[in-house]
Structure formats: structure tokens, C-alpha cells
């Protein structure tokens, strides 16, 4: 692989996996803390550690999404392949749980496997769903927005000249 292929294809995909892993891990950590708190009824965990963990995992997921969006939109040429992968992975992450529950409810001949953690970690309010939605948004923006910035418009005073007086004059 050449250096340009690594920076335009491989690094954005590694960033996508990292952001989704942060969102999934944060949601799993919050679920484990909630289960432990329900079993032990510790006041310190419920009052101090759970809000702190929720705040830190949310900030880490949002910061990772912001960094990923900034990185893929400003650095180097945008790849349509990466944009389509972002879009598909994001929509799949968002819609897997509702589709799996709907297929079980309707009773279709083929059903998506419904893991035990689907109802909480893949819920539409979880950090993983927010990370998947951010990935889908980044993929859509990469496809829709122009690849290069447009050249600046000419200034009103003529081509290449400013309407303001030079710095040495009055």
C-alpha cells in the first residue's frame, strides 16, 4: 500500500472502528455499573461514580466523533469507498436492534440473531448508537460535500486588487 492509500482509506477506517469501540465499551460499562448498583445498592456508586462515568464516556465518544469527522473532512482527498463504508456501517449500527426486534415480532422466516445485550447497549439512546449515527453522518457528508474548496471570489476593486487603500496611505 502506498502512503496516500493508507491516509485516505486505512486510517479513516481504523478511526471508525476505534470510535465505535469507544461507544460500545462506554455503553457496556454503564450497563455493568447499573447492574452492579441494582444488586448492591451502594450509595457512593449511584451518586458519584455512575454520573462521572456517564459524563466521561459521553465526552470521550463525542470527542472521538468530532476528531474523526474533522480528520476525514479536512485531511487529504476523500475516498468514496470510505464514505460508503461509513454510511453502511453507521446505518447498520443504528438499525440493527430495531430490525432484529421487528423480525422477531413479525415472525419473518429469517431472523437476525438477537444477543442478550441488544436491548441496552444497542438501544437507540446508547453511546454506540450515537457513534454509529455520527459515522453515518460523516459518510453522508463525505459523499455530498465537494471534494475541494471552491476558489475565492474576486474582490470588488478589480481582479486581484483590494478596495482598501494600501497600508502606507491615509
C-alpha positions, 0 to 999 in steps of 0.5 A: 500500500502506498502512503496516500492509500493508507491516509485516505482509506486505512486510517479513516477506517481504523478511526471508525472502528476505534470510535465505535469501540469507544461507544460500545465499551462506554455503553457496556460499562454503564450497563455493568455499573447499573447492574452492579448498583441494582444488586448492591445498592451502594450509595457512593456508586449511584451518586458519584461514580455512575454520573462521572462515568456517564459524563466521561464516556459521553465526552470521550465518544463525542470527542472521538466523533468530532476528531474523526469527522474533522480528520476525514473532512479536512485531511487529504482527498476523500475516498468514496469507498470510505464514505460508503463504508461509513454510511453502511456501517453507521446505518447498520449500527443504528438499525440493527436492534430495531430490525432484529426486534421487528423480525422477531415480532413479525415472525419473518422466516429469517431472523437476525440473531438477537444477543442478550445485550441488544436491548441496552447497549444497542438501544437507540439512546446508547453511546454506540448508537450515537457513534454509529449515527455520527459515522453515518453522518460523516459518510453522508457528508463525505459523499455530498460535500465537494471534494475541494474548496471552491476558489475565492471570489474576486474582490470588488476593486478589480481582479486581484486588487483590494478596495482598501487603500494600501497600508502606507496611505491615509 
